[in-house]
Amino acid sequence: MIPEVGMTFLRTQAASRHLMRWCLCLVTAASGACRSEGPQAERPEVPLASVPPPATEAPAELHGVGGVEGVTPAYDQSRQPARFVAALGLSPGQRIADVGAGLGYFTLRLSDAVGPTGRVVATDINDEALKRLRQRVSARKNVEVRKVAPDTPGLEPGTYDLILLAEVDHFLPDRAAYLESLRPALTPNGRIAVTHLRAMRPPLVAAAQAAGYAVVSEFNDLPVHYLLFLQPTPGP
Ligand SMILES: C[S@@+](CC[C@H](N)C(=O)[O-])C[C@H]1O[C@@H](n2cnc3c(N)ncnc32)[C@H](O)[C@@H]1O
């Protein structure tokens, strides 16, 4: 637990770096490295209190692909990967999709959580992120890294106990359509977990309702992120 005064300092420092990160995204959007130009795409109206992963020294094609655990303590403090993955309530043997995995900030922990009998499919649209993620998980037999198209999840039907969308929904061309397209990939009791900065929650919840999902539970104990779980609402 970080003392409140420490968090305030952290957030103040982070705000300017976060603004810089979004500016970098704007500059690199034209190259597709930080794609968010779809009709429903939106950027936070105010700098949000998240600590961004280091981006300034990274090549442009890696802007907007998230971070790697263990590189920046303040970033890890803001995302709390151990508590986050514990909150997903995973069991050994489960099948998980990590949509928009980026550099795999959560992928390795997901792999550990489902163990050798489970499976993690990590998807992304960014070639450089996919390449680096493949290198990071090369020794893990239960992880598959998969390139997908921006509007197509590329997930097998009836397969996934949990589909994670971590800091990715704002990139999607149409959130509601994308969520609808995820439904066939879920197992009968499967869930979709979505996490992002708290200010990004309202558009996601609206899209989820439009796509026929209900928020079935929520974890409210992360410093700056929401984490909610969706399941399809029963048909008529
Ligand atoms: C901010 S990063 C998040 C990475 C990681 N999930 C995390 O929580 O740190 C967003 C990632 O989503 C990917 N992405 C953007 N649009 C996507 C789409 N339509 N389908 C899959 N991945 C997408 C980007 O390439 C980027 O790697």
The ligand as an SDF file (V2000), in Angstrom:
LIG
                    3D

 27 29  0  0  0  0  0  0  0  0999 V2000
   -1.6860    0.1780  -24.1620 C   0  0  0  0  0  0  0  0  0  0  0  0
   -1.2500   -1.3790  -24.8500 S   0  0  0  0  0  0  0  0  0  0  0  0
   -1.7760   -2.4900  -23.5660 C   0  0  0  0  0  0  0  0  0  0  0  0
   -0.8490   -3.6510  -23.4300 C   0  0  0  0  0  0  0  0  0  0  0  0
   -1.1890   -4.5810  -22.2780 C   0  0  0  0  0  0  0  0  0  0  0  0
   -2.4770   -5.2240  -22.4970 N   0  0  0  0  0  0  0  0  0  0  0  0
   -1.2120   -3.8470  -20.9840 C   0  0  0  0  0  0  0  0  0  0  0  0
   -2.2400   -3.8610  -20.2980 O   0  0  0  0  0  0  0  0  0  0  0  0
   -0.1980   -3.2660  -20.6220 O   0  0  0  0  0  0  0  0  0  0  0  0
   -2.5210   -1.6280  -26.0950 C   0  0  0  0  0  0  0  0  0  0  0  0
   -2.1630   -2.7390  -27.0600 C   0  0  0  0  0  0  0  0  0  0  0  0
   -3.3260   -3.0680  -27.8120 O   0  0  0  0  0  0  0  0  0  0  0  0
   -2.9370   -3.3140  -29.1470 C   0  0  0  0  0  0  0  0  0  0  0  0
   -4.1120   -3.1370  -29.9940 N   0  0  0  0  0  0  0  0  0  0  0  0
   -4.6460   -1.9840  -30.4540 C   0  0  0  0  0  0  0  0  0  0  0  0
   -5.7470   -2.2450  -31.1650 N   0  0  0  0  0  0  0  0  0  0  0  0
   -5.9180   -3.5920  -31.1600 C   0  0  0  0  0  0  0  0  0  0  0  0
   -6.8830   -4.4670  -31.7180 C   0  0  0  0  0  0  0  0  0  0  0  0
   -7.9070   -4.0000  -32.4490 N   0  0  0  0  0  0  0  0  0  0  0  0
   -6.7610   -5.7990  -31.5070 N   0  0  0  0  0  0  0  0  0  0  0  0
   -5.7170   -6.2700  -30.7570 C   0  0  0  0  0  0  0  0  0  0  0  0
   -4.7800   -5.4920  -30.2120 N   0  0  0  0  0  0  0  0  0  0  0  0
   -4.8740   -4.1680  -30.3990 C   0  0  0  0  0  0  0  0  0  0  0  0
   -1.8290   -2.3090  -29.3960 C   0  0  0  0  0  0  0  0  0  0  0  0
   -1.0180   -2.6830  -30.4880 O   0  0  0  0  0  0  0  0  0  0  0  0
   -1.0910   -2.3430  -28.0630 C   0  0  0  0  0  0  0  0  0  0  0  0
   -0.0630   -3.3070  -28.0710 O   0  0  0  0  0  0  0  0  0  0  0  0
  1  2  1  0
  2  3  1  0
  2 10  1  0
  3  4  1  0
  4  5  1  0
  5  6  1  0
  5  7  1  0
  7  8  2  0
  7  9  1  0
 10 11  1  0
 11 12  1  0
 11 26  1  0
 12 13  1  0
 13 14  1  0
 13 24  1  0
 14 15  1  0
 14 23  1  0
 15 16  2  0
 16 17  1  0
 17 18  1  0
 17 23  2  0
 18 19  1  0
 18 20  2  0
 20 21  1  0
 21 22  2  0
 22 23  1  0
 24 25  1  0
 24 26  1  0
 26 27  1  0
M  CHG  2   2   1   9  -1
M  END
$$$$
